[in-house]
Amino acid sequence: MSQTLLSILAFVPLVLAGVLLIGFRWPAKYAMPAVFLLTAIIGLSAWDMSLNRVIASSLQGLILTAGILWIIFGAILLLNTLKHSGAISAIRRGFANISPDRRVQALIVAWLFGCFIEGASGFGTPAAVAAPLLVALGFPALAAVVLGMMVQSTPVSFGAVGTPILVGVGGGLDKSGISEQLVAVGSNWEMFFHLIYSRVAITHGLIGLLMPLIMVMIMTRFFGKNQSWREGLAVAPFAIFTAFCFSLPYMAAGVFLGPEFPSIIGALVGLAIVVPAAKAGFLLPKQTWDFAEAKDWPAEWMGKIEMKIEEVAGKTPVSVPMAWAPYLLLAIFLVLSRSFPELKAAMISLSFGWQNILGETGVSGALEPLYLPGGILCLVVLVTFFMHRMRFSELAAAVSESSRTLLGAGFVLIFTIPMVRILINSGVNGSDLVSMPVAMAQLVADSMGGVYPFFAPVVGALGAFIAGSNTVSNLMLSQFQFNTAGLLGLSGSMMVAAQSVGAAAGNMIAIHNVVAASATVGLLGREGITLRKTMLPTLYYLLAAGGLTMLAMYGMGIADPLLVVP
């Protein structure tokens, strides 16, 4: 079989997933088992993977699934704990004091708070935390998931304290080979690496200037009673102000401080400026915007998790600062656990894993319950239990409700993530073929020629769509992007930056991220509806990233002077 046909065949599972989820609107619990089975068949037949490796990859996927379910459980448990403690009622009151306008609430909670959680934790945590919080504030469940998924964009490349850059790009490039070229021209790896992540920060920062506005416009168009783009556009001055408050410190941190803290610093500075500005009514439209009454919402908007104020009637009211304290603690614990090597090592020391599963080299999996955000979320729940003076029966009710919500997500993810691992691990096979994701990328590159830089972010997004991870996409495809730039005589650092930016955008449509976010609000079975809406901001992001990459390569003539002999 020719390489072109093989590359086309590698696309088939993704096409099937898109057709079933988006075209036929199948629930993921029916679509993903079919996609998993097809992927396994293609791996065994066309890619000549051994049955042992397919099984090992599936087991590796199940270990990863356990980690994601642990995060989902922690996020739901924290929310349900706050519901039973009375904190959710206080948070609602607090937002009424900032602004009753749902557009403003979306910008503060989904965008700025979500960006902070992404910077501190990554791994899909922002959607898992922000979506149920938005539901608690009175947003429709479907709107909350769509908004939560849109946060998986600008902050993602610097999420989890820089992991997608430090681990994804740093581990995905041939550091020793590139370093030899750099030394030959009197330079070093650190300077070249700085070029990559600073260009990632600038590209994201520029594209991200419109993301908050796009977020509220999608909300008013698809979830407003008037289905109006204009009602979202009416808050444009404040939305763009919010974007600048995040993007400027974000870009500065990325250029001058390194890849660890751009998203965290951008979000903290943004929150410090935007919240007081919203309270003062700065740049806000005169008319307040809200959803229609809940009784008029379509059934497909509704999740199975509800936040009822009357459930905590009779309790001593929780103050607004005390209600927010668990989320503040969550942010602090996440940053501490990712910033101090000794603490990180201690938390990782509790690990359950399987190295070289079934004897397959490079196929390993581990579950680190304390270090994963799920463990930190559960720790915050324990602190909240005492801080909010809860009764044991209230905590038990929160645990029971959270456990029931988890079951549906588990069924979908036990097919989705093993499918991903078969794709990624297909590079070891009896026919000496590259892995399926790399084969897809090669087909795109070979088809585009000199205009390939425009499509470089699409390749990164494809990797993230498959893996549900910016980090994994960068690990798979950074060296491929660098080599393609060399063949075209273009900047390798800019091409790798485009890879990272595209991979961040791809998180907005990554299937298992959608499933995980949907599970936190009891919205399983409607993943296709979410994907149809998040495709719009993803398309914007990739077009803008491709345009900026082309402008940098051909319009501005950006090159890698470190790799050119003077």
C-alpha positions, 0 to 999 in steps of 0.5 A: 500500500502506498504511503499516501493511501496509508496516510489517508487510512490513518485519518479514517477513525477521526473522520468516523468520530466526526461523522458520528458525533457531529454529523449524526449526533450520536452520543459518545457512548455509542460512537467511541466504541465503534471508533476504538474498534476501527482504530484497532483493526487498522493498527493490526492490519494496515500498520502491522502492529502486534496484537500484544502492542494493541492490547498494551496500548489499550491498557495504558489508555485505561490507566490514563482514563483512571487519572482523568476520572480522578480529576473529574471526581475531584471537581464535581466533589468540590462543587457538590461540597460547596452546594451542601455547605451553602457556599454556592448561594454566597458565590451567587450573591457575590457575583450579583454585587460585581455584575448581574450581567451574564456576559461579565460573569462569563468573562471573569469566571470562564475566561480569567479564572479558567485561564488561571486554573489552566496555568496552574494545573492544565490537563483539562482542569479549567473546563472541569472546574469552571463549567460546574461553577457556571452551572452553579451561578445559573448558566445552562449546562450546555453553555457552561461546557461550551464556555469551559471548552473555549478556555482551552485555547490561549492559556493552554501552551503555558498550562500546568506551569509550562508543561506543554513547552518544557516537556512537550516541545523540549522533549519532542525536539532532537535537543542534542542534534539541534544543539550541535548546530547551535554550538557550531555557530557560537550559540546554545539550546537555551537561546533557541528555546527562548525563541520558540516560547517567546513566539508562542506567547506573542502569537497566542497573545495577539490571537487571544485579544478576540477570544473573550469577545468571541466567547460572549458572542457565541453565548448570546447567539446560541443561548440567548433568548434573542439568539443575537450576535449583536447582544454579545458585540454590545459588550465588546469594549469591556471584553477587549479590555478584559483581553488586554488585561490578560494578554499584555502581562501574558506576553511579557511573562512569556518573553521575559520570564520563561514558559512557566508562568505566562497564563498564571500571571496574565490571569492574576493581573487580569482578575486584579484589574477587571473585577474592580472595573466591573464593579465600577461599571467601567466600559459596561453597556447600560443594558444588563444581559441574562438568559431566558427563564430556566423553564424556557430552556430547551431540554438539550441545554439541561444537565443532570446536576442542579444547584438548588439554594433551598437544599441548604435552607436553614444553614448559617449563611456562608460569607462571600470571602469564605465561599470563595476560599476553597477556590483560592486554596485550590489555586494556591495548592496547585501552584505550590505543587507545580513550583517546588521540586521537593513538594512535587517529588513527595506527591509523585512518590505515591504512584501506581503504575505499570512499566513496559506493559505486557513487555512492550517498550515505551508503553507505560502508565502511572497514576499519581493520586496525590499529584494529579489535580483530583488529589488536590481537589479532594484535599481542598474538599477536606479543608472545606469540610472543617472550614465551613463547619459541615456535618458529616451527612452533608459531605457523604451526600456530596460524595454520593452525588459525585460518584453517580455522576462519574459512571457515565464519563467512565464508560465513554473514556474507557474507549476514547483514551485507549483509541488515542494510545493505539494511534500514538503507539502505532509507530512501533510495527512490523512494517517500519511505518511512522505512527498514524499521527505523523503519517497524517501530518506528512500527508498535510505537509506534502500536499501544501508545499510553500503554503504549509506554514499556514497549515502548521497550526492545523497539524498541531490541532490535529495532534491535540484532537487525537490526544486531547493534550497540547503536550502530547501533540508537541511530543509527537509532532515538534520534530516533524514541524522543525524538519519541514521548516528546514526542507522549506528553508524557513524558521524552525523556531517559528514553525514549532511555535505554530505547532504549539499554538495550533495544539492549544486550539485543538484542545477546544475540540478534543473529544475526551476533553469534551466528555470530561467537561460534560460529565462534570455538569451531567451532560453526557450524550450531547458531545456532538452539540458541543463540538458543533459550537466549539468548532467556530472558535477553533476555526478562528484560532487556526485561521488567525494562527496560520495567517500570523505564521505566514506573515512572520515567515514571508511578510516579516522574513523571520528566520533563525539567525542562531542557525545561520552562519554569519 
